[in-house]
């Protein structure tokens, strides 16, 4: 699952960060920030029908062990 947030004012980000963390905790989800990869994750969250595991560079042999 990828969670993205957009807001009109940068001052809203701390409040939105807390809201997302609270909702994730209620759903028993662990989330982490995409530090340094924000653009890639934002594009991956667009509703284009992209299946992320099909576009990884992890070899199939290794992926089968996960």
Secondary structure as UniProt FT lines:
FT   HELIX           10..12
FT   HELIX           13..26
FT   TURN            27..28
FT   TURN            35..36
FT   HELIX           38..45
FT   HELIX           52..55
FT   HELIX           60..63
FT   TURN            64..65
//
